C-alpha cells in the first residue's frame, strides 16, 4: 500500500479575461483558484527529500501561466486545463482538484461568487 499526501494552494488571485461575453474579454476580472494535489509519497515523507514532492512555487507558476496566458469561455475548461497542466508537469501527482471562483460573474443578482470544481486524474 502506498502513502499519499496532499499539497494545497489556496485563494490564488489572478486577473484574466475568461468568459462567454465580449465584455468579459474586454474588461477582464479577478479569478480565485484553489488547488489540491494528491501526491505519491515517494521519499518526501520518510527522507525529507525535496525530489519526492511537488515544488509549490513551480505549481503556482503553472497555474498562473494557464490562467493568465490563455482564454476560456468556461471556467470548467480552465479548471480542467490547470489540473492537466499540473499533472503533465509533475508526474508524482496522482489526482488534482481545482476550484475556481469568479466573483464578477455576469449574474443579475446579489451573490459572492460563481464557483466550479473539477477533479483531474492522469491516465496511466
Backbone as XML, in Angstrom:
<?xml version="1.0"?>
<chain id="A" units="angstrom">
  <residue number="1" name="UNK">
    <atom name="N" x="0.839" y="-1.185" z="0.000"/>
    <atom name="CA" x="0.000" y="0.000" z="0.000"/>
    <atom name="C" x="0.883" y="1.248" z="0.000"/>
  </residue>
  <residue number="2" name="UNK">
    <atom name="N" x="0.615" y="2.150" z="-0.904"/>
    <atom name="CA" x="1.432" y="3.365" z="-0.969"/>
    <atom name="C" x="0.747" y="4.502" z="-0.225"/>
  </residue>
  <residue number="3" name="UNK">
    <atom name="N" x="1.555" y="5.356" z="0.334"/>
    <atom name="CA" x="1.038" y="6.529" z="1.030"/>
    <atom name="C" x="0.949" y="7.694" z="0.064"/>
  </residue>
  <residue number="4" name="UNK">
    <atom name="N" x="0.015" y="8.573" z="0.339"/>
    <atom name="CA" x="-0.081" y="9.814" z="-0.408"/>
    <atom name="C" x="-0.176" y="10.957" z="0.585"/>
  </residue>
  <residue number="5" name="UNK">
    <atom name="N" x="0.094" y="12.129" z="0.104"/>
    <atom name="CA" x="-0.143" y="13.337" z="0.894"/>
    <atom name="C" x="-0.730" y="14.378" z="-0.025"/>
  </residue>
  <residue number="6" name="UNK">
    <atom name="N" x="-1.271" y="15.426" z="0.554"/>
    <atom name="CA" x="-1.954" y="16.467" z="-0.220"/>
    <atom name="C" x="-1.232" y="17.786" z="-0.048"/>
  </residue>
  <residue number="7" name="UNK">
    <atom name="N" x="-1.019" y="18.447" z="-1.166"/>
    <atom name="CA" x="-0.471" y="19.804" z="-1.182"/>
    <atom name="C" x="-1.573" y="20.716" z="-1.696"/>
  </residue>
  <residue number="8" name="UNK">
    <atom name="N" x="-1.832" y="21.793" z="-0.995"/>
    <atom name="CA" x="-2.868" y="22.724" z="-1.405"/>
    <atom name="C" x="-2.328" y="24.129" z="-1.628"/>
  </residue>
  <residue number="9" name="UNK">
    <atom name="N" x="-2.885" y="24.775" z="-2.617"/>
    <atom name="CA" x="-2.673" y="26.209" z="-2.835"/>
    <atom name="C" x="-4.040" y="26.853" z="-2.692"/>
  </residue>
  <residue number="10" name="UNK">
    <atom name="N" x="-4.169" y="27.871" z="-1.863"/>
    <atom name="CA" x="-5.465" y="28.455" z="-1.554"/>
    <atom name="C" x="-5.561" y="29.908" z="-1.976"/>
  </residue>
  <residue number="11" name="UNK">
    <atom name="N" x="-6.684" y="30.213" z="-2.586"/>
    <atom name="CA" x="-7.069" y="31.590" z="-2.886"/>
    <atom name="C" x="-6.026" y="32.330" z="-3.728"/>
  </residue>
  <residue number="12" name="UNK">
    <atom name="N" x="-5.488" y="31.623" z="-4.716"/>
    <atom name="CA" x="-4.542" y="32.252" z="-5.640"/>
    <atom name="C" x="-5.333" y="33.217" z="-6.518"/>
  </residue>
  <residue number="13" name="UNK">
    <atom name="N" x="-4.950" y="34.467" z="-6.551"/>
    <atom name="CA" x="-5.718" y="35.502" z="-7.254"/>
    <atom name="C" x="-5.014" y="35.912" z="-8.539"/>
  </residue>
  <residue number="14" name="UNK">
    <atom name="N" x="-5.816" y="35.989" z="-9.615"/>
    <atom name="CA" x="-5.281" y="36.365" z="-10.919"/>
    <atom name="C" x="-6.274" y="37.266" z="-11.636"/>
  </residue>
  <residue number="15" name="UNK">
    <atom name="N" x="-5.754" y="38.162" z="-12.461"/>
    <atom name="CA" x="-6.594" y="38.954" z="-13.345"/>
    <atom name="C" x="-6.528" y="38.318" z="-14.720"/>
  </residue>
  <residue number="16" name="UNK">
    <atom name="N" x="-7.697" y="38.025" z="-15.303"/>
    <atom name="CA" x="-7.727" y="37.369" z="-16.615"/>
    <atom name="C" x="-9.010" y="37.748" z="-17.352"/>
  </residue>
  <residue number="17" name="UNK">
    <atom name="N" x="-9.172" y="37.225" z="-18.550"/>
    <atom name="CA" x="-10.269" y="37.621" z="-19.427"/>
    <atom name="C" x="-11.095" y="36.423" z="-19.891"/>
  </residue>
  <residue number="18" name="UNK">
    <atom name="N" x="-11.490" y="35.568" z="-18.965"/>
    <atom name="CA" x="-12.288" y="34.388" z="-19.288"/>
    <atom name="C" x="-13.776" y="34.726" z="-19.210"/>
  </residue>
  <residue number="19" name="UNK">
    <atom name="N" x="-14.545" y="34.055" z="-20.044"/>
    <atom name="CA" x="-15.995" y="34.234" z="-20.006"/>
    <atom name="C" x="-16.591" y="34.164" z="-21.397"/>
  </residue>
  <residue number="20" name="UNK">
    <atom name="N" x="-17.890" y="34.026" z="-21.429"/>
    <atom name="CA" x="-18.624" y="33.879" z="-22.686"/>
    <atom name="C" x="-18.832" y="35.226" z="-23.373"/>
  </residue>
  <residue number="21" name="UNK">
    <atom name="N" x="-19.038" y="36.271" z="-22.589"/>
    <atom name="CA" x="-19.441" y="37.557" z="-23.145"/>
    <atom name="C" x="-18.244" y="38.419" z="-23.570"/>
  </residue>
  <residue number="22" name="UNK">
    <atom name="N" x="-18.462" y="39.216" z="-24.606"/>
    <atom name="CA" x="-17.430" y="40.099" z="-25.142"/>
    <atom name="C" x="-16.910" y="41.062" z="-24.059"/>
  </residue>
  <residue number="23" name="UNK">
    <atom name="N" x="-17.798" y="41.564" z="-23.223"/>
    <atom name="CA" x="-17.388" y="42.493" z="-22.162"/>
    <atom name="C" x="-16.410" y="41.834" z="-21.190"/>
  </residue>
  <residue number="24" name="UNK">
    <atom name="N" x="-16.579" y="40.546" z="-20.938"/>
    <atom name="CA" x="-15.655" y="39.844" z="-20.044"/>
    <atom name="C" x="-14.261" y="39.777" z="-20.664"/>
  </residue>
  <residue number="25" name="UNK">
    <atom name="N" x="-14.205" y="39.628" z="-21.981"/>
    <atom name="CA" x="-12.916" y="39.605" z="-22.664"/>
    <atom name="C" x="-12.274" y="40.995" z="-22.636"/>
  </residue>
  <residue number="26" name="UNK">
    <atom name="N" x="-13.067" y="42.018" z="-22.868"/>
    <atom name="CA" x="-12.520" y="43.366" z="-22.925"/>
    <atom name="C" x="-12.122" y="43.896" z="-21.553"/>
  </residue>
  <residue number="27" name="UNK">
    <atom name="N" x="-12.994" y="43.723" z="-20.565"/>
    <atom name="CA" x="-12.752" y="44.302" z="-19.249"/>
    <atom name="C" x="-11.879" y="43.432" z="-18.352"/>
  </residue>
  <residue number="28" name="UNK">
    <atom name="N" x="-12.026" y="42.112" z="-18.477"/>
    <atom name="CA" x="-11.318" y="41.208" z="-17.583"/>
    <atom name="C" x="-11.868" y="41.277" z="-16.172"/>
  </residue>
  <residue number="29" name="UNK">
    <atom name="N" x="-11.388" y="40.406" z="-15.315"/>
    <atom name="CA" x="-11.830" y="40.371" z="-13.920"/>
    <atom name="C" x="-10.908" y="39.466" z="-13.109"/>
  </residue>
  <residue number="30" name="UNK">
    <atom name="N" x="-11.147" y="39.453" z="-11.812"/>
    <atom name="CA" x="-10.362" y="38.601" z="-10.920"/>
    <atom name="C" x="-10.932" y="37.180" z="-10.903"/>
  </residue>
  <residue number="31" name="UNK">
    <atom name="N" x="-10.032" y="36.237" z="-10.784"/>
    <atom name="CA" x="-10.384" y="34.834" z="-10.582"/>
    <atom name="C" x="-9.578" y="34.334" z="-9.398"/>
  </residue>
  <residue number="32" name="UNK">
    <atom name="N" x="-10.196" y="33.493" z="-8.591"/>
    <atom name="CA" x="-9.526" y="32.917" z="-7.429"/>
    <atom name="C" x="-9.484" y="31.409" z="-7.602"/>
  </residue>
  <residue number="33" name="UNK">
    <atom name="N" x="-8.305" y="30.827" z="-7.405"/>
    <atom name="CA" x="-8.090" y="29.412" z="-7.677"/>
    <atom name="C" x="-7.568" y="28.712" z="-6.425"/>
  </residue>
  <residue number="34" name="UNK">
    <atom name="N" x="-8.177" y="27.559" z="-6.128"/>
    <atom name="CA" x="-7.669" y="26.638" z="-5.112"/>
    <atom name="C" x="-7.256" y="25.364" z="-5.826"/>
  </residue>
  <residue number="35" name="UNK">
    <atom name="N" x="-6.147" y="24.782" z="-5.401"/>
    <atom name="CA" x="-5.674" y="23.534" z="-5.981"/>
    <atom name="C" x="-5.338" y="22.576" z="-4.852"/>
  </residue>
  <residue number="36" name="UNK">
    <atom name="N" x="-5.843" y="21.349" z="-4.953"/>
    <atom name="CA" x="-5.466" y="20.260" z="-4.048"/>
    <atom name="C" x="-4.807" y="19.184" z="-4.877"/>
  </residue>
  <residue number="37" name="UNK">
    <atom name="N" x="-3.552" y="18.894" z="-4.593"/>
    <atom name="CA" x="-2.790" y="17.894" z="-5.339"/>
    <atom name="C" x="-2.512" y="16.700" z="-4.437"/>
  </residue>
  <residue number="38" name="UNK">
    <atom name="N" x="-3.029" y="15.532" z="-4.808"/>
    <atom name="CA" x="-2.709" y="14.290" z="-4.103"/>
    <atom name="C" x="-1.440" y="13.731" z="-4.726"/>
  </residue>
  <residue number="39" name="UNK">
    <atom name="N" x="-0.423" y="13.565" z="-3.881"/>
    <atom name="CA" x="0.920" y="13.243" z="-4.345"/>
    <atom name="C" x="1.343" y="11.891" z="-3.781"/>
  </residue>
  <residue number="40" name="UNK">
    <atom name="N" x="1.922" y="11.032" z="-4.640"/>
    <atom name="CA" x="2.515" y="9.782" z="-4.170"/>
    <atom name="C" x="3.685" y="10.125" z="-3.260"/>
  </residue>
  <residue number="41" name="UNK">
    <atom name="N" x="3.756" y="9.481" z="-2.124"/>
    <atom name="CA" x="4.696" y="9.920" z="-1.088"/>
    <atom name="C" x="6.152" y="9.864" z="-1.505"/>
  </residue>
  <residue number="42" name="UNK">
    <atom name="N" x="6.553" y="8.921" z="-2.317"/>
    <atom name="CA" x="7.958" y="8.865" z="-2.706"/>
    <atom name="C" x="8.867" y="8.944" z="-1.493"/>
  </residue>
  <residue number="43" name="UNK">
    <atom name="N" x="9.888" y="9.744" z="-1.575"/>
    <atom name="CA" x="10.850" y="9.855" z="-0.477"/>
    <atom name="C" x="10.645" y="11.111" z="0.363"/>
  </residue>
  <residue number="44" name="UNK">
    <atom name="N" x="9.632" y="11.894" z="0.064"/>
    <atom name="CA" x="9.437" y="13.155" z="0.783"/>
    <atom name="C" x="9.106" y="12.929" z="2.257"/>
  </residue>
  <residue number="45" name="UNK">
    <atom name="N" x="8.229" y="11.983" z="2.535"/>
    <atom name="CA" x="7.800" y="11.782" z="3.921"/>
    <atom name="C" x="8.860" y="11.089" z="4.767"/>
  </residue>
  <residue number="46" name="UNK">
    <atom name="N" x="9.504" y="10.085" z="4.219"/>
    <atom name="CA" x="10.435" y="9.299" z="5.018"/>
    <atom name="C" x="11.840" y="9.880" z="5.067"/>
  </residue>
  <residue number="47" name="UNK">
    <atom name="N" x="12.263" y="10.530" z="3.989"/>
    <atom name="CA" x="13.647" y="11.013" z="3.916"/>
    <atom name="C" x="13.774" y="12.525" z="3.867"/>
  </residue>
  <residue number="48" name="UNK">
    <atom name="N" x="12.634" y="13.234" z="4.007"/>
    <atom name="CA" x="12.673" y="14.698" z="3.974"/>
    <atom name="C" x="13.343" y="15.182" z="2.687"/>
  </residue>
  <residue number="49" name="UNK">
    <atom name="N" x="12.946" y="14.549" z="1.561"/>
    <atom name="CA" x="13.614" y="14.750" z="0.280"/>
    <atom name="C" x="12.765" y="15.611" z="-0.649"/>
  </residue>
  <residue number="50" name="UNK">
    <atom name="N" x="13.303" y="16.743" z="-1.068"/>
    <atom name="CA" x="12.613" y="17.663" z="-1.966"/>
    <atom name="C" x="12.260" y="17.014" z="-3.298"/>
  </residue>
  <residue number="51" name="UNK">
    <atom name="N" x="13.076" y="16.090" z="-3.767"/>
    <atom name="CA" x="12.816" y="15.423" z="-5.044"/>
    <atom name="C" x="11.560" y="14.552" z="-4.989"/>
  </residue>
  <residue number="52" name="UNK">
    <atom name="N" x="11.082" y="14.219" z="-3.798"/>
    <atom name="CA" x="9.911" y="13.359" z="-3.653"/>
    <atom name="C" x="8.619" y="14.111" z="-3.452"/>
  </residue>
  <residue number="53" name="UNK">
    <atom name="N" x="8.589" y="15.383" z="-3.840"/>
    <atom name="CA" x="7.376" y="16.182" z="-3.641"/>
    <atom name="C" x="7.194" y="17.129" z="-4.824"/>
  </residue>
  <residue number="54" name="UNK">
    <atom name="N" x="6.170" y="17.949" z="-4.730"/>
    <atom name="CA" x="5.886" y="18.960" z="-5.754"/>
    <atom name="C" x="6.346" y="20.312" z="-5.230"/>
  </residue>
  <residue number="55" name="UNK">
    <atom name="N" x="7.133" y="21.004" z="-5.996"/>
    <atom name="CA" x="7.564" y="22.362" z="-5.654"/>
    <atom name="C" x="6.351" y="23.275" z="-5.805"/>
  </residue>
  <residue number="56" name="UNK">
    <atom name="N" x="5.784" y="23.742" z="-4.702"/>
    <atom name="CA" x="4.541" y="24.507" z="-4.815"/>
    <atom name="C" x="4.754" y="25.893" z="-5.405"/>
  </residue>
  <residue number="57" name="UNK">
    <atom name="N" x="5.964" y="26.398" z="-5.414"/>
    <atom name="CA" x="6.239" y="27.631" z="-6.150"/>
    <atom name="C" x="6.130" y="27.402" z="-7.651"/>
  </residue>
  <residue number="58" name="UNK">
    <atom name="N" x="6.688" y="26.293" z="-8.110"/>
    <atom name="CA" x="6.578" y="25.938" z="-9.528"/>
    <atom name="C" x="5.124" y="25.613" z="-9.888"/>
  </residue>
  <residue number="59" name="UNK">
    <atom name="N" x="4.406" y="24.961" z="-8.984"/>
    <atom name="CA" x="2.991" y="24.654" z="-9.230"/>
    <atom name="C" x="2.194" y="25.949" z="-9.358"/>
  </residue>
  <residue number="60" name="UNK">
    <atom name="N" x="2.456" y="26.916" z="-8.492"/>
    <atom name="CA" x="1.778" y="28.212" z="-8.581"/>
    <atom name="C" x="2.051" y="28.863" z="-9.939"/>
  </residue>
  <residue number="61" name="UNK">
    <atom name="N" x="3.300" y="28.822" z="-10.382"/>
    <atom name="CA" x="3.650" y="29.419" z="-11.674"/>
    <atom name="C" x="2.906" y="28.743" z="-12.821"/>
  </residue>
  <residue number="62" name="UNK">
    <atom name="N" x="2.743" y="27.440" z="-12.747"/>
    <atom name="CA" x="1.990" y="26.714" z="-13.770"/>
    <atom name="C" x="0.543" y="27.188" z="-13.799"/>
  </residue>
  <residue number="63" name="UNK">
    <atom name="N" x="-0.073" y="27.287" z="-12.628"/>
    <atom name="CA" x="-1.462" y="27.763" z="-12.538"/>
    <atom name="C" x="-1.546" y="29.186" z="-13.085"/>
  </residue>
  <residue number="64" name="UNK">
    <atom name="N" x="-0.650" y="30.042" z="-12.658"/>
    <atom name="CA" x="-0.651" y="31.431" z="-13.103"/>
    <atom name="C" x="-0.545" y="31.534" z="-14.624"/>
  </residue>
  <residue number="65" name="UNK">
    <atom name="N" x="0.352" y="30.775" z="-15.217"/>
    <atom name="CA" x="0.519" y="30.817" z="-16.675"/>
    <atom name="C" x="-0.739" y="30.373" z="-17.404"/>
  </residue>
  <residue number="66" name="UNK">
    <atom name="N" x="-1.361" y="29.313" z="-16.927"/>
    <atom name="CA" x="-2.569" y="28.815" z="-17.585"/>
    <atom name="C" x="-3.705" y="29.816" z="-17.456"/>
  </residue>
  <residue number="67" name="UNK">
    <atom name="N" x="-3.868" y="30.400" z="-16.270"/>
    <atom name="CA" x="-4.962" y="31.346" z="-16.049"/>
    <atom name="C" x="-4.752" y="32.645" z="-16.823"/>
  </residue>
  <residue number="68" name="UNK">
    <atom name="N" x="-3.538" y="33.149" z="-16.851"/>
    <atom name="CA" x="-3.311" y="34.486" z="-17.411"/>
    <atom name="C" x="-2.910" y="34.490" z="-18.876"/>
  </residue>
  <residue number="69" name="UNK">
    <atom name="N" x="-2.441" y="33.382" z="-19.408"/>
    <atom name="CA" x="-1.960" y="33.382" z="-20.791"/>
    <atom name="C" x="-2.990" y="32.903" z="-21.805"/>
  </residue>
  <residue number="70" name="UNK">
    <atom name="N" x="-3.963" y="32.126" z="-21.371"/>
    <atom name="CA" x="-4.978" y="31.617" z="-22.291"/>
    <atom name="C" x="-6.295" y="32.343" z="-22.099"/>
  </residue>
  <residue number="71" name="UNK">
    <atom name="N" x="-7.290" y="31.943" z="-22.891"/>
    <atom name="CA" x="-8.639" y="32.488" z="-22.718"/>
    <atom name="C" x="-9.625" y="31.357" z="-22.896"/>
  </residue>
  <residue number="72" name="UNK">
    <atom name="N" x="-10.504" y="31.207" z="-21.918"/>
    <atom name="CA" x="-11.521" y="30.172" z="-21.937"/>
    <atom name="C" x="-12.895" y="30.808" z="-21.778"/>
  </residue>
  <residue number="73" name="UNK">
    <atom name="N" x="-13.861" y="30.286" z="-22.484"/>
    <atom name="CA" x="-15.243" y="30.728" z="-22.289"/>
    <atom name="C" x="-15.774" y="30.215" z="-20.956"/>
  </residue>
  <residue number="74" name="UNK">
    <atom name="N" x="-15.401" y="28.989" z="-20.612"/>
    <atom name="CA" x="-15.927" y="28.332" z="-19.415"/>
    <atom name="C" x="-14.839" y="28.138" z="-18.368"/>
  </residue>
  <residue number="75" name="UNK">
    <atom name="N" x="-15.164" y="28.466" z="-17.124"/>
    <atom name="CA" x="-14.189" y="28.217" z="-16.064"/>
    <atom name="C" x="-14.035" y="26.717" z="-15.814"/>
  </residue>
  <residue number="76" name="UNK">
    <atom name="N" x="-15.004" y="25.921" z="-16.243"/>
    <atom name="CA" x="-14.871" y="24.466" z="-16.162"/>
    <atom name="C" x="-13.685" y="24.004" z="-17.007"/>
  </residue>
  <residue number="77" name="UNK">
    <atom name="N" x="-13.581" y="24.527" z="-18.226"/>
    <atom name="CA" x="-12.470" y="24.179" z="-19.119"/>
    <atom name="C" x="-11.151" y="24.700" z="-18.558"/>
  </residue>
  <residue number="78" name="UNK">
    <atom name="N" x="-11.170" y="25.886" z="-17.996"/>
    <atom name="CA" x="-9.971" y="26.450" z="-17.373"/>
    <atom name="C" x="-9.491" y="25.541" z="-16.245"/>
  </residue>
  <residue number="79" name="UNK">
    <atom name="N" x="-10.398" y="25.106" z="-15.384"/>
    <atom name="CA" x="-10.036" y="24.232" z="-14.265"/>
    <atom name="C" x="-9.453" y="22.915" z="-14.769"/>
  </residue>
  <residue number="80" name="UNK">
    <atom name="N" x="-10.064" y="22.346" z="-15.806"/>
    <atom name="CA" x="-9.552" y="21.105" z="-16.393"/>
    <atom name="C" x="-8.112" y="21.291" z="-16.887"/>
  </residue>
  <residue number="81" name="UNK">
    <atom name="N" x="-7.856" y="22.374" z="-17.601"/>
    <atom name="CA" x="-6.516" y="22.612" z="-18.141"/>
    <atom name="C" x="-5.487" y="22.859" z="-17.035"/>
  </residue>
  <residue number="82" name="UNK">
    <atom name="N" x="-5.900" y="23.455" z="-15.950"/>
    <atom name="CA" x="-4.990" y="23.617" z="-14.809"/>
    <atom name="C" x="-4.628" y="22.244" z="-14.247"/>
  </residue>
  <residue number="83" name="UNK">
    <atom name="N" x="-5.630" y="21.402" z="-14.020"/>
    <atom name="CA" x="-5.363" y="20.053" z="-13.500"/>
    <atom name="C" x="-4.451" y="19.263" z="-14.415"/>
  </residue>
  <residue number="84" name="UNK">
    <atom name="N" x="-4.749" y="19.290" z="-15.708"/>
    <atom name="CA" x="-3.939" y="18.569" z="-16.686"/>
    <atom name="C" x="-2.516" y="19.126" z="-16.729"/>
  </residue>
  <residue number="85" name="UNK">
    <atom name="N" x="-2.385" y="20.455" z="-16.721"/>
    <atom name="CA" x="-1.066" y="21.078" z="-16.759"/>
    <atom name="C" x="-0.210" y="20.695" z="-15.567"/>
  </residue>
  <residue number="86" name="UNK">
    <atom name="N" x="-0.818" y="20.652" z="-14.384"/>
    <atom name="CA" x="-0.069" y="20.269" z="-13.184"/>
    <atom name="C" x="0.364" y="18.811" z="-13.248"/>
  </residue>
  <residue number="87" name="UNK">
    <atom name="N" x="-0.544" y="17.932" z="-13.689"/>
    <atom name="CA" x="-0.200" y="16.507" z="-13.779"/>
    <atom name="C" x="0.836" y="16.247" z="-14.865"/>
  </residue>
  <residue number="88" name="UNK">
    <atom name="N" x="0.769" y="16.999" z="-15.955"/>
    <atom name="CA" x="1.782" y="16.856" z="-17.015"/>
    <atom name="C" x="3.160" y="17.292" z="-16.525"/>
  </residue>
  <residue number="89" name="UNK">
    <atom name="N" x="3.189" y="18.327" z="-15.708"/>
    <atom name="CA" x="4.474" y="18.852" z="-15.233"/>
    <atom name="C" x="5.061" y="18.006" z="-14.108"/>
  </residue>
  <residue number="90" name="UNK">
    <atom name="N" x="4.194" y="17.483" z="-13.244"/>
    <atom name="CA" x="4.656" y="16.740" z="-12.063"/>
    <atom name="C" x="4.070" y="15.337" z="-12.095"/>
  </residue>
  <residue number="91" name="UNK">
    <atom name="N" x="4.844" y="14.384" z="-12.572"/>
    <atom name="CA" x="4.347" y="13.014" z="-12.717"/>
    <atom name="C" x="3.998" y="12.364" z="-11.389"/>
  </residue>
  <residue number="92" name="UNK">
    <atom name="N" x="4.489" y="12.898" z="-10.305"/>
    <atom name="CA" x="4.237" y="12.343" z="-8.972"/>
    <atom name="C" x="2.805" y="12.633" z="-8.485"/>
  </residue>
  <residue number="93" name="UNK">
    <atom name="N" x="2.115" y="13.571" z="-9.139"/>
    <atom name="CA" x="0.734" y="13.894" z="-8.763"/>
    <atom name="C" x="-0.192" y="12.780" z="-9.249"/>
  </residue>
  <residue number="94" name="UNK">
    <atom name="N" x="-0.999" y="12.263" z="-8.339"/>
    <atom name="CA" x="-1.939" y="11.192" z="-8.673"/>
    <atom name="C" x="-3.345" y="11.712" z="-8.963"/>
  </residue>
  <residue number="95" name="UNK">
    <atom name="N" x="-3.674" y="12.863" z="-8.417"/>
    <atom name="CA" x="-5.024" y="13.421" z="-8.581"/>
    <atom name="C" x="-4.972" y="14.904" z="-8.223"/>
  </residue>
  <residue number="96" name="UNK">
    <atom name="N" x="-5.750" y="15.704" z="-8.943"/>
    <atom name="CA" x="-5.821" y="17.145" z="-8.654"/>
    <atom name="C" x="-7.291" y="17.554" z="-8.608"/>
  </residue>
  <residue number="97" name="UNK">
    <atom name="N" x="-7.621" y="18.382" z="-7.654"/>
    <atom name="CA" x="-8.929" y="19.042" z="-7.606"/>
    <atom name="C" x="-8.671" y="20.533" z="-7.736"/>
  </residue>
  <residue number="98" name="UNK">
    <atom name="N" x="-9.310" y="21.150" z="-8.728"/>
    <atom name="CA" x="-9.140" y="22.579" z="-8.990"/>
    <atom name="C" x="-10.488" y="23.258" z="-8.781"/>
  </residue>
  <residue number="99" name="UNK">
    <atom name="N" x="-10.499" y="24.265" z="-7.924"/>
    <atom name="CA" x="-11.699" y="25.055" z="-7.690"/>
    <atom name="C" x="-11.426" y="26.475" z="-8.151"/>
  </residue>
  <residue number="100" name="UNK">
    <atom name="N" x="-12.336" y="27.012" z="-8.958"/>
    <atom name="CA" x="-12.204" y="28.383" z="-9.446"/>
    <atom name="C" x="-13.421" y="29.173" z="-9.013"/>
  </residue>
  <residue number="101" name="UNK">
    <atom name="N" x="-13.155" y="30.347" z="-8.438"/>
    <atom name="CA" x="-14.214" y="31.268" z="-8.039"/>
    <atom name="C" x="-14.156" y="32.506" z="-8.929"/>
  </residue>
  <residue number="102" name="UNK">
    <atom name="N" x="-15.335" y="32.908" z="-9.379"/>
    <atom name="CA" x="-15.458" y="34.061" z="-10.283"/>
    <atom name="C" x="-16.425" y="35.052" z="-9.636"/>
  </residue>
  <residue number="103" name="UNK">
    <atom name="N" x="-15.901" y="36.008" z="-8.865"/>
    <atom name="CA" x="-16.785" y="36.937" z="-8.160"/>
    <atom name="C" x="-17.539" y="37.878" z="-9.089"/>
  </residue>
  <residue number="104" name="UNK">
    <atom name="N" x="-16.998" y="38.141" z="-10.269"/>
    <atom name="CA" x="-17.638" y="39.083" z="-11.190"/>
    <atom name="C" x="-18.473" y="38.404" z="-12.263"/>
  </residue>
  <residue number="105" name="UNK">
    <atom name="N" x="-18.981" y="37.220" z="-11.991"/>
    <atom name="CA" x="-19.802" y="36.524" z="-12.991"/>
    <atom name="C" x="-21.008" y="37.393" z="-13.349"/>
  </residue>
  <residue number="106" name="UNK">
    <atom name="N" x="-21.353" y="37.465" z="-14.630"/>
    <atom name="CA" x="-22.446" y="38.345" z="-15.065"/>
    <atom name="C" x="-23.825" y="37.761" z="-14.734"/>
  </residue>
  <residue number="107" name="UNK">
    <atom name="N" x="-24.159" y="37.811" z="-13.463"/>
    <atom name="CA" x="-25.442" y="37.311" z="-12.964"/>
    <atom name="C" x="-26.203" y="38.493" z="-12.376"/>
  </residue>
  <residue number="108" name="UNK">
    <atom name="N" x="-27.445" y="38.702" z="-12.794"/>
    <atom name="CA" x="-28.204" y="39.835" z="-12.258"/>
    <atom name="C" x="-28.777" y="39.507" z="-10.870"/>
  </residue>
  <residue number="109" name="UNK">
    <atom name="N" x="-27.938" y="39.613" z="-9.882"/>
    <atom name="CA" x="-28.370" y="39.326" z="-8.520"/>
    <atom name="C" x="-27.231" y="39.559" z="-7.550"/>
  </residue>
  <residue number="110" name="UNK">
    <atom name="N" x="-27.540" y="39.400" z="-6.285"/>
    <atom name="CA" x="-26.543" y="39.592" z="-5.229"/>
    <atom name="C" x="-26.000" y="38.222" z="-4.847"/>
  </residue>
  <residue number="111" name="UNK">
    <atom name="N" x="-24.691" y="38.047" z="-5.000"/>
    <atom name="CA" x="-24.030" y="36.783" z="-4.664"/>
    <atom name="C" x="-22.557" y="37.065" z="-4.437"/>
  </residue>
  <residue number="112" name="UNK">
    <atom name="N" x="-21.907" y="36.148" z="-3.780"/>
    <atom name="CA" x="-20.485" y="36.317" z="-3.501"/>
    <atom name="C" x="-19.638" y="35.955" z="-4.726"/>
  </residue>
  <residue number="113" name="UNK">
    <atom name="N" x="-19.881" y="34.788" z="-5.305"/>
    <atom name="CA" x="-19.125" y="34.351" z="-6.471"/>
    <atom name="C" x="-19.780" y="33.122" z="-7.092"/>
  </residue>
  <residue number="114" name="UNK">
    <atom name="N" x="-19.498" y="32.898" z="-8.358"/>
    <atom name="CA" x="-19.804" y="31.633" z="-9.003"/>
    <atom name="C" x="-18.570" y="30.748" z="-8.825"/>
  </residue>
  <residue number="115" name="UNK">
    <atom name="N" x="-18.795" y="29.443" z="-8.712"/>
    <atom name="CA" x="-17.684" y="28.544" z="-8.419"/>
    <atom name="C" x="-17.845" y="27.240" z="-9.185"/>
  </residue>
  <residue number="116" name="UNK">
    <atom name="N" x="-16.724" y="26.700" z="-9.635"/>
    <atom name="CA" x="-16.715" y="25.378" z="-10.264"/>
    <atom name="C" x="-15.548" y="24.589" z="-9.671"/>
  </residue>
  <residue number="117" name="UNK">
    <atom name="N" x="-15.748" y="23.291" z="-9.535"/>
    <atom name="CA" x="-14.720" y="22.409" z="-9.003"/>
    <atom name="C" x="-14.561" y="21.240" z="-9.967"/>
  </residue>
  <residue number="118" name="UNK">
    <atom name="N" x="-13.341" y="20.990" z="-10.433"/>
    <atom name="CA" x="-13.069" y="19.918" z="-11.396"/>
    <atom name="C" x="-11.993" y="19.009" z="-10.815"/>
  </residue>
  <residue number="119" name="UNK">
    <atom name="N" x="-12.262" y="17.708" z="-10.879"/>
    <atom name="CA" x="-11.272" y="16.697" z="-10.487"/>
    <atom name="C" x="-10.569" y="16.188" z="-11.739"/>
  </residue>
  <residue number="120" name="UNK">
    <atom name="N" x="-9.253" y="16.041" z="-11.661"/>
    <atom name="CA" x="-8.483" y="15.527" z="-12.791"/>
    <atom name="C" x="-7.541" y="14.444" z="-12.292"/>
  </residue>
  <residue number="121" name="UNK">
    <atom name="N" x="-7.599" y="13.290" z="-12.938"/>
    <atom name="CA" x="-6.690" y="12.179" z="-12.641"/>
    <atom name="C" x="-6.000" y="11.807" z="-13.946"/>
  </residue>
  <residue number="122" name="UNK">
    <atom name="N" x="-4.672" y="11.818" z="-13.963"/>
    <atom name="CA" x="-3.969" y="11.481" z="-15.212"/>
    <atom name="C" x="-4.203" y="10.021" z="-15.581"/>
  </residue>
  <residue number="123" name="UNK">
    <atom name="N" x="-4.188" y="9.752" z="-16.872"/>
    <atom name="CA" x="-4.340" y="8.383" z="-17.364"/>
    <atom name="C" x="-3.014" y="7.645" z="-17.157"/>
  </residue>
  <residue number="124" name="UNK">
    <atom name="N" x="-3.109" y="6.421" z="-16.732"/>
    <atom name="CA" x="-1.889" y="5.622" z="-16.502"/>
    <atom name="C" x="-1.283" y="5.135" z="-17.794"/>
  </residue>
</chain>
